[in-house]
Amino acid sequence: MLRDLEVIGEFQKLVSKISNDKAMHYLRHGYGVRALQAMESRFQLIRIVEKSGGENLNPYETTNVNMLLNAFYLNLIGAIDNLAWALHYELNIIEGAKENNKKRNYIGLFSNRFQDALQLLKPDMVIQLNNYKEWFLEIKEFRDPAAHRIPLYCAPGVICDEHEEEYAKAKEHFLKQDYRENRDSYMNAQWALSRVGVFEAVFVCYTESFDQVAYPLSRTIDNDYQPFWEISEIVHKCLLDGV
């Protein structure tokens, strides 16, 4: 059962009880802001896909989807990082670790050094977190926009064999346009190019070796959304037990 709004409310109450100022800062200005942005990004993404009704996205919609898609994953992963820092400062998990020294690399809910230290303080929590370790490592490898040079991308349409000739002509016409000379001609050609093919709600990421991996958009977003809130609840319970 999805409890995103409830979890946000629980963290807002927790912030007022946290004793460590830096932990409070990471929860309020880090996790809290990022979690809300991830929530809104997901909502907007699903609404655009549902509204499209299977029709190709126009250039403005494509740009918006891609901004939301990358924002969703940047905020999701960033919020998990904020939770790790909040835990660290509240429980002093890695002795001497700060944002400006080398030990900062040890701070992460799923890093081995962090979990080894957390095991001594909260062994049950480590067991719970490890149910999500494989999921998190997969996200970091394949769907983390900050970890790759090429951002996640949802195409306005997918070109099948029967569309190749039409696409080639539309692309040739578009490449002849110069935005500086004629903005309208450029935008019209871009629009025409975006209408070729069939819209499929999928997005593409690139591995470090530049191999493409395609994911169904709505299903993948939802499959990654649920574990995020479950991890949030695990951390929330741990922090709440200490206040």
N, C-alpha and C positions, 0 to 999 in steps of 0.2 A: 504493500500500500504506500503510495507516494505521500510524503509528509513535508513537502518543501516549505510551505507557509508556517507550519507548526515549528519546524526546526529553526527557521529564521527567528521566530518569536522567542524560542528558548534561548538562543544565543544573545538576543537583545537583553533578556533578563540577566543572563550570566555575566555580561560585560560589567554590570554595576557591582558585581560581587568579587570580581577578580582582584587579587591583591597586588600583582605585579603590573606596573605601569606599561612595560613593553609588551607583555602578554595581552593586556587590554587593548593596546594600540593595534596589534596585529589582528585581533578579533574584530574590533570596531571599524578601523579604517582599511583593513586588508580583507579579511574573510567576509565581513558583512557586506562591503561594497561589491566585491567580486561575485558573491553568491547571488545577490540581487540582479547583477548584470547577466550572469549565466541564465538565471530564470527568465528574464525578459528576452534574451536572445533566442532561447528555445521557443518561447511563445510566439515571437514574431516569425521565426523560421517556419514553424508548422502552419501558421496562418497563411503565409505566402504560398506554400506548397498546396494547401487545401484550396485556396482561392484560385490557383492557376487552372484547376480542373483538367490537368494533363496537357494544357497548351504551353507552347514554348514561352520562356520568360523573355521579356524585352530587356534591352541593355541596362536600364535603370534597375529593374527587378533583379537581374543577375548580379549587378554590383552590390545591391543591398543584401542579397542572400549570402554572398561571399564575405562581406564585412561581418554579418551576423554569425556565420559559421565559424570564422576564425576567432571572433570575439568570444563565442561560446567556449571553445576549447582553451583559449588563453586564460579566461577567467576561471574555468573549472580547475585547471591544473594549478593556476596561481593561488586559488583559494585553499587547495590542499596543502600547498607550500606554506601558506599563512597559518594554517592549523598546526603544522609541525613547529613553526617558530613560536607560536603561542604556548604550545606544550613545553617546548624547551625552556622558555623563560619562566614559566610558572613552576616547573618541576626541576629546573637546572639539570637537564638530561645529559648534555655534553659539556663537561666542565670547561669553562673559558671560551666557549664558542660565541662569536659575535659576527655581525654582518661584515665587519672590516678586517677579519683575519681568516687564515686558511681553514680553520675549523668550521667555517660556515658551510663548507661542502659536505659536512657530515649530517647537516640538518635536513631531514626528509622522513616522512612517515614510513617509507619503505626502503630506506637505505640501511645496509647491514649494520654499520656502526651505530646508527641511531637506535635501531631495534635491539641491538645487544645491550645498550645502556638502558633502554626502556624496559627490557626484560627484568632487570633487577628491581625496578620500581613498580611496574604494572604488568606482570606476566600474562594475566588474562587479556589485557588489551592487545598485546602483541599477537596472541592467538586469533583474536577477532580481526585485527587488521590484515593478517596474512591470508584471510579468505578473499581479500581484494588485491593482493599483490600482483598476481598474474594479469588481472584486468588493468591495473595501473601501469605496469611495465609495457603492456601492449599499446596503451594510449600514448605513452611517452615515445615509443618507437615509431608509431605510424600516424598519430593524429595530433601531435604537439606542434603547432605552427612555429613556436619559438625555437624548436630543435632542428628545423629544416630551413634551407634557404628558399624553398618554394612553398608558398602558402597553400592551404587547402582550397579546392576549387570545385564549384558546382557549375557545370556548363548550361547555357540557355537551352540547348537541345543536343540530342545524340544523333550523329550522322550514320545512317545505315547505307548499305550498298546502293539502294535505289535513290539515295539523295546525293551521291557523290558528284554527279555532273552539275546539278543545281547548285551545290555548295561551292564547287570550283569556280563557277561563273560569278556567284555572289561575292566570293572572296577576292577574285581578280578585280571586280568593280570596286570593292571597298578599298583595296590597296592602292588604287589610283587616286583616291581622294586625299585632299590636304585640308586639315581642319583650319589652318590659318587663312587659306584662300576662300573656302566656302564651308562655313560651319554646317549649314542645312544639308548640303550634299553629303558631307561626311557622316552626319547623324542618320540621314535616311539610308545610306549604304550600310551602316552598322546595324541599323534596325532590320533591314532586309536580310542581312547575313544571319542575324539571331533567329529569324523565323524559319530557317531551313532545318529540316530534321524533325525528330520527335522528342518531346521533353520527357526525361526520366529523372525522377527525384533521387539522383545519386551524386556523390561528391568523390573527388579524386585526391589522393595524396601521393607523394613521391618518397621512396626510401632513399637512404644515403647513396645507393648505387643507381638512383634515378629510375628504378622500376616503379610502374604505376600500380596503385592499389585502389580499387573502387569500392565504395560502401553505399548501401541504401541510406538516404538522408534521414528521413523521419525515424526509422527504426533504430539506426545507429545512435542518433541523438538521444532517444529515449533510453536505449540500453546503457548509455554512459551517464545519463542523468540520475537514474535510480541509485547506482552504487555511490555516487557522490554524496547523496543525502544520508545514506546508511553509514558511510565513513564519518560524516559530520556528527551524527548521533553518537557514535562510539567515542569520538574526541570530547563531545559535549559532556557525556556522562563522566568521563575521566576527570575533566576540569571541575565539574560540579561536585564531585566527591571530595575535592581538595579545598573547597571554599566553605 
